[in-house]
């Protein structure tokens, strides 16, 4: 005995087909997100050197203050609580964890921050700056030892822009201050500086997947690693 198959009525078939067509962009968007999914990892380290031995003299520079940003990679507040806009992966899962441990075990470096997360970076992705505030709390200055932001963009390749300031406790000597605008005009500083700029990083670099990149200044460094996640 042969049982006939079920056939949708004409109107129901048209409605069903229209629903599938309407959902097609959603499926395509989900597939695109999977195709451009990466695990991003960033580690910030401090070189344990005497500030007096740093040849790069930047105490006369006064960068623009870093205000609260909409996105935060990792911000350690004055009370020690941590703010982040990312869904961070466990540190034990990070590829950079072993590299950070080796550097710290050498006795010459201190790890200030580790961050790893999953994110889609489609072509022509224009990322927002993600705020960073880590290291010791400088009470007189009211901010952390290392603060700034990191931005991730993608054109044909991924690009990481690092904009970090490394501060040290201020001294009691007065000196003129140069702004962060590239001009040569100097302004007088107060007799007691709340914090002095030790070094900074201002660099944008093109990233290759599955390679560890290192951006640094004489006193701080940033390790960066991206791994595509196969769909």
C-alpha positions as CSV (number, residue, x, y, z in Angstrom):
1,X,0.0,0.0,0.0
2,X,1.5,3.3,-1.0
3,X,1.1,6.3,1.3
4,X,1.1,9.7,-0.6
5,X,3.5,12.3,0.8
6,X,2.3,15.5,2.4
7,X,2.1,18.5,0.2
8,X,1.9,22.1,1.5
9,X,-1.1,24.0,0.2
10,X,-0.2,26.7,-2.3
11,X,-0.6,29.7,0.1
12,X,1.3,27.9,2.9
13,X,4.1,27.0,0.5
14,X,4.4,30.7,-0.6
15,X,4.5,31.8,3.1
16,X,7.1,29.2,4.0
17,X,9.3,30.1,1.0
18,X,9.1,33.8,1.9
19,X,10.1,33.1,5.5
20,X,13.2,31.2,4.3
21,X,14.2,34.1,2.0
22,X,13.8,36.5,4.9
23,X,16.0,34.4,7.1
24,X,18.7,33.9,4.4
25,X,20.6,37.2,5.4
26,X,20.7,36.0,9.0
27,X,22.2,32.7,8.0
28,X,24.7,34.5,5.8
29,X,25.7,36.9,8.6
30,X,26.2,34.0,11.0
31,X,28.4,32.2,8.5
32,X,30.4,35.4,7.9
33,X,30.9,35.8,11.7
34,X,32.2,32.2,11.9
35,X,34.5,32.7,8.9
36,X,36.1,35.8,10.6
37,X,36.2,34.6,14.1
38,X,39.6,34.9,15.9
39,X,40.9,34.3,19.4
40,X,42.8,37.5,20.3
41,X,45.4,37.5,23.1
42,X,47.2,40.4,24.6
43,X,49.8,40.5,27.4
44,X,51.3,43.6,28.9
45,X,54.7,43.3,30.7
46,X,56.9,45.7,32.6
47,X,60.7,45.6,32.4
48,X,62.1,45.7,35.9
49,X,64.7,48.4,35.5
50,X,65.7,51.4,37.6
51,X,64.0,54.5,36.1
52,X,67.3,56.3,36.5
53,X,68.8,53.9,34.0
54,X,66.3,54.6,31.3
55,X,68.0,56.7,28.6
56,X,64.7,57.9,27.1
57,X,63.9,61.0,29.0
58,X,60.2,61.9,28.8
59,X,59.4,63.6,32.1
60,X,58.9,66.9,30.2
61,X,56.1,65.4,28.1
62,X,52.5,65.6,29.2
63,X,50.2,63.3,27.2
64,X,46.5,63.9,26.9
65,X,44.7,62.4,29.8
66,X,43.0,59.1,29.3
67,X,39.3,59.5,30.2
68,X,36.7,56.7,30.7
69,X,36.1,55.0,27.4
70,X,33.0,53.1,26.2
71,X,35.0,49.9,25.8
72,X,37.4,48.5,28.3
73,X,40.0,45.8,27.7
74,X,41.0,45.7,31.4
75,X,40.8,48.5,33.9
76,X,41.9,48.0,37.5
77,X,40.2,50.6,39.6
78,X,41.6,52.3,42.7
79,X,39.9,49.7,45.0
80,X,41.3,46.8,43.0
81,X,38.1,45.8,41.2
82,X,38.4,45.0,37.5
83,X,36.3,46.4,34.7
84,X,36.2,44.9,31.2
85,X,33.8,44.9,28.2
86,X,35.1,41.6,27.0
87,X,34.1,38.1,27.8
88,X,37.6,37.0,28.8
89,X,38.8,33.4,28.3
90,X,40.5,31.6,31.2
91,X,44.2,32.4,31.4
92,X,45.0,28.7,31.3
93,X,43.6,28.6,27.8
94,X,45.9,31.3,26.4
95,X,48.7,30.5,24.0
96,X,50.7,33.5,25.4
97,X,50.4,32.2,29.0
98,X,53.7,30.1,28.7
99,X,55.6,33.0,27.1
100,X,54.4,35.4,29.9
101,X,55.5,32.9,32.5
102,X,58.9,32.5,31.0
103,X,59.4,36.2,31.0
104,X,58.3,36.6,34.6
105,X,60.4,33.6,35.8
106,X,63.5,35.3,34.3
107,X,63.3,37.9,37.1
108,X,63.5,40.7,34.6
109,X,59.9,41.3,33.8
110,X,56.5,41.6,35.6
111,X,53.3,40.6,33.9
112,X,50.8,43.5,34.3
113,X,47.9,42.1,32.2
114,X,46.7,39.1,30.3
115,X,43.6,39.2,28.2
116,X,42.2,36.6,25.7
117,X,38.8,36.6,24.0
118,X,36.9,35.5,20.9
119,X,35.7,38.0,18.4
120,X,34.8,38.3,14.8
121,X,37.0,40.7,12.8
122,X,35.4,41.0,9.3
123,X,37.2,42.8,6.5
124,X,37.1,46.6,6.8
125,X,36.4,46.3,10.6
126,X,36.9,49.6,12.3
127,X,37.5,48.9,16.0
128,X,36.9,51.2,19.0
129,X,39.7,52.0,21.4
130,X,39.7,49.7,24.4
131,X,40.8,51.3,27.6
132,X,43.6,49.9,29.7
133,X,44.7,50.8,33.3
134,X,47.0,48.3,35.0
135,X,50.1,48.2,37.3
136,X,50.6,50.0,40.6
137,X,48.2,52.6,41.8
138,X,49.7,56.1,41.8
139,X,47.7,57.7,44.6
140,X,48.9,61.3,44.1
141,X,48.1,61.1,40.4
142,X,44.9,59.2,40.8
143,X,45.6,56.6,38.1
144,X,47.4,53.4,37.4
145,X,51.1,53.0,36.5
146,X,50.3,52.0,32.9
147,X,47.2,53.5,31.2
148,X,46.0,54.1,27.7
149,X,44.2,52.1,25.0
150,X,44.6,49.5,22.3
151,X,42.6,49.4,19.0
152,X,42.2,46.5,16.7
153,X,41.2,47.1,13.0
154,X,41.1,45.0,10.0
155,X,41.5,46.0,6.4
156,X,43.1,43.2,4.4
157,X,45.1,42.3,7.5
158,X,44.6,42.8,11.2
159,X,46.2,45.9,12.6
160,X,46.8,46.6,16.3
161,X,47.3,50.2,17.5
162,X,49.0,50.5,20.9
163,X,48.8,53.8,22.8
164,X,50.1,53.3,26.3
165,X,51.8,55.6,28.9
166,X,54.1,54.3,31.6
167,X,54.2,56.6,34.6
168,X,56.3,56.7,37.7
169,X,55.7,58.6,41.0
170,X,56.4,62.3,40.6
171,X,59.5,64.1,41.9
172,X,59.7,67.4,43.8
173,X,61.7,69.2,41.1
174,X,60.1,71.6,38.8
175,X,60.5,71.4,35.0
176,X,58.8,72.6,31.9
177,X,56.2,70.4,30.3
178,X,55.7,69.7,26.6
179,X,52.2,68.7,25.4
180,X,51.3,65.6,23.4
181,X,50.5,67.6,20.3
182,X,53.9,67.5,18.6
183,X,54.5,71.2,19.2
184,X,57.6,72.7,20.7
185,X,55.8,75.0,23.1
186,X,56.7,74.3,26.7
187,X,54.6,75.1,29.7
188,X,55.7,75.4,33.3
189,X,55.0,72.5,35.6
190,X,54.0,72.7,39.3
191,X,56.8,72.3,41.8
192,X,55.6,68.8,42.8
193,X,54.6,66.6,39.9
194,X,51.9,64.0,40.7
195,X,53.4,61.6,38.2
196,X,56.2,61.7,35.6
197,X,56.0,60.0,32.2
198,X,58.7,57.3,32.1
199,X,58.1,56.0,28.6
200,X,55.3,55.4,26.2
201,X,54.3,53.2,23.2
202,X,52.8,54.8,20.1
203,X,52.8,52.1,17.4
204,X,50.4,50.5,14.9
205,X,51.5,47.2,13.5
206,X,50.1,44.7,10.9
207,X,49.5,41.3,12.4
208,X,50.0,37.9,11.0
209,X,47.9,35.1,12.4
210,X,49.5,32.4,14.4
211,X,52.6,34.6,15.1
212,X,53.6,36.3,18.3
213,X,54.2,40.0,17.9
214,X,56.0,42.2,20.4
215,X,55.7,46.0,20.6
216,X,57.8,47.7,23.2
217,X,59.4,50.7,24.8
218,X,62.4,50.7,27.1
219,X,60.2,49.9,30.1
220,X,57.0,48.2,28.9
221,X,56.1,45.7,26.2
222,X,53.0,44.2,24.6
223,X,52.7,40.6,23.3
224,X,50.0,40.1,20.7
225,X,48.7,36.8,19.2
226,X,45.7,36.1,16.9
227,X,44.5,32.6,15.9
228,X,41.7,32.1,13.4
229,X,39.0,29.8,14.7
230,X,37.9,27.2,12.2
231,X,34.2,27.0,11.6
